[in-house]
Amino acid sequence: MGGLLEQINSPADLRKLPVEQLGGLAGEIRQFILDSVSKTGGHLASNLGAVELTLALHYAFDFKRDKLLWDVGHQCYTHKIITGRKDKFAQLRQAGGISGFPNFDESEYDQFIVGHAGTSIATAIGMAIGQLRQKKKDKIVALVGDASIVNGVSFEALNNLGLVKGQLLIVLNDNSMAIDATVGAVAKYFSRVRLSQTYEDLRKTTRNILEHMPLIGKSVEEAIERIKKSLRMALPASQMFESLNIPYFGPVDGHNVESLVQLFKALGQLEHPAILHVYTSKGKGFSPADSRPSKFHSTGPFKVNGDSIERLEDVSRRSFTSVFGEHLTKLAEKDDRIVAITSAMCDGTGLVDFRKRFSDRFYDVGIAEGAAVDIAAGLARSGLKPVVCIYSTFLQRSFDQISQEVALQSLPVVFCIDRAGVVGSDGPTHHGLMDIGYMRMLPNMVLTAPANEVEMKLALEFALGADSPVAIRYPKDLIPPKRFVRVACAKPFKLGKSIFVKKTKGSLIAIISYGSVLTEALKAAGLLDKEGIAVDVINARFAAPIDKKILKMGKGIITVEDHNVSCGFGSAVLELAAEKMDGKQLSTIRVLGAPRRLIGQDSRETQLMQAGISADKIAKTVKEMIPSTLLSP
């Protein structure tokens, strides 16, 4: 840790430094972030790009009183470092450590637990109105990425910015990147502005803004007119925001910390909402992240060798995501009706090769999940086979579109739901524990979950051959070792049909697994075998429709799933039993799944244990269900 950073334990300590030393501090923080993330993993590129911007905000405002709201929140590491949490970075995104996102349980400087895009402007409007109604003078700042500004909620909020009759500063951090390169008309709009600007232009803009800022008592409208006249502004970004009657300043250099401090102090005096547009470089200061920011959006641990890195992750086994991407590309070679759609996560959903091979059949709509689903509905109606690839936690944002434009119409859209279940170090904002619940209630919707590599391929083939919407859920995890793959798993998927993967003579209990947790069910069966306890293991494959033969075995049932207990696969089994009004049957069903509480960041394996979705918990439940007389020696 550098000399300046050692002195900083709070924003008050930061403001004791001369502004001229902030650039040196930024360099120390950048190295601290690089060292920390290389050990723990985390969001690297976005945080390297936001160092000076964050320091300037904390230098110009007092966020112990004022309010800083983050959009998405994955660029908050510098904020955490200078708000008393730098000593906790050794456990960043780990059990007992700090979150990779803002979290008000950690610090008074965090206003919301946030991990989704598009929320900061709307929540800032609410807080600004709240301050004014309570006659408080706290200043409100919303920090938004250029990828988040295109989100529908952001535009809805901008449309309602006129509700605020006082100060509210929106800082647009423009780095031309989301998880992947920012796409769409608005991104191109910003790109034209960015390419037209030289460094000297940015300095000139900063100087003119500061020279023409309104004095106390003068209107911001007069100031903006003077700035526009001085700069002879005809910039697209200015025109876009001013057409919405939003005062716009910029673009300016987001790495010139001294100028940023001046700008924030001046703009903090405005009695109107305003936008400051800043340019930053995602991955700044670390060549691999600077040149390939999408690869370093979120990374596991790595070793730095000069300007190169050595990944420390296990590459001997493939992931569900990579198997999906490879097989979709293979199927698309044979069927030109297959198209892929994603929301700013081409790399994360395994579609990089598909995009290279079939660029005319690949659509990245940016952080606009609802639009992705509706576009897919239109594609399906026109006779194509759209595959929508979005993380579970983000797909839930498009529930209305899934319901109205896909399920209601019974259109054959395939939803490939990555990051289903617990997701490890990203924690509660990113767990995918609700998708079965919100999709199972929809008419015409088929829900399936592969347990391993061979089933991932079979599920995709089944879905692309269906004439109704199909959702395939799978985790952010490596595929199970071959020893946990049974011959039965190679059988083609048939609508609503489960398969036996272990059938034992004399068994009184059937463990019915849904999805990738089949591995835990088989481990539990192995533990029980050693104790002479016979169980069957069934791979459900479908959560909608449910295989009715499950209830006809005359055995006790334990359902296992990587999903909330509420509204999940086990609930579907209970509902089926209740339909038959069979009280005896209901009393012999146990449901294992995630509890109705937040599950903190940790390894996925540990989170499954905490949720009771483990071999030991399954085996224990079996013993509890079997009469004690049958367990006695």
Secondary structure, DSSP 8 states (H G I E B T S, - for coil): --HHHHT-SSHHHHTTS-GGGHHHHHHHHHHHHHHHHHHH-B--HHHHHTHHHHHHHHHHS-TTTSEEEESS-TT-HHHHIIIIIGGGGGGTTSTTS--SS--TTT-TT------STT-HHHHHHHHHHHHHHTT----EEEEEETTGGGSHHHHHHHHTGGG--S-EEEEEEE-SBSSSB--SHHHHHHHHHHHT--HHHHHHHHHHHHHT---TTS-HHHHHHHHHHHHT---HHHHHHHTTT--EEEEEETT-HHHHHHHHHHHTT-SSEEEEEEE--TTTT-HHHHH-GGGGSSB--EEEETTEEEE-S--SS-BHHHHHHHHHHHHHHH-TTEEEEESS-TTTTT-HHHHHH-GGGEEE--S-HHHHHHHHHHHHHTT-EEEEEEEHHHHGGGHHHIIIIIITTT---EEEEES-B--STT-TTT-B-SHHHHHHTSTT-EEE---SHHHHHHHHHHHHT-SS-EEEE--SSB---GGG--GGGGS---TT--EEEE--TT--EEEEEEGGGHHHHHHHHHHHHHTT--EEEEE--EEES--GGGGGS-SEEEEEEEEESTTSHHHHHHHHHHHTT-HHHHTTEEEEEE-SS---SS-HHHHHHHTT-SHHHHHHHHHHHS-HHHH--
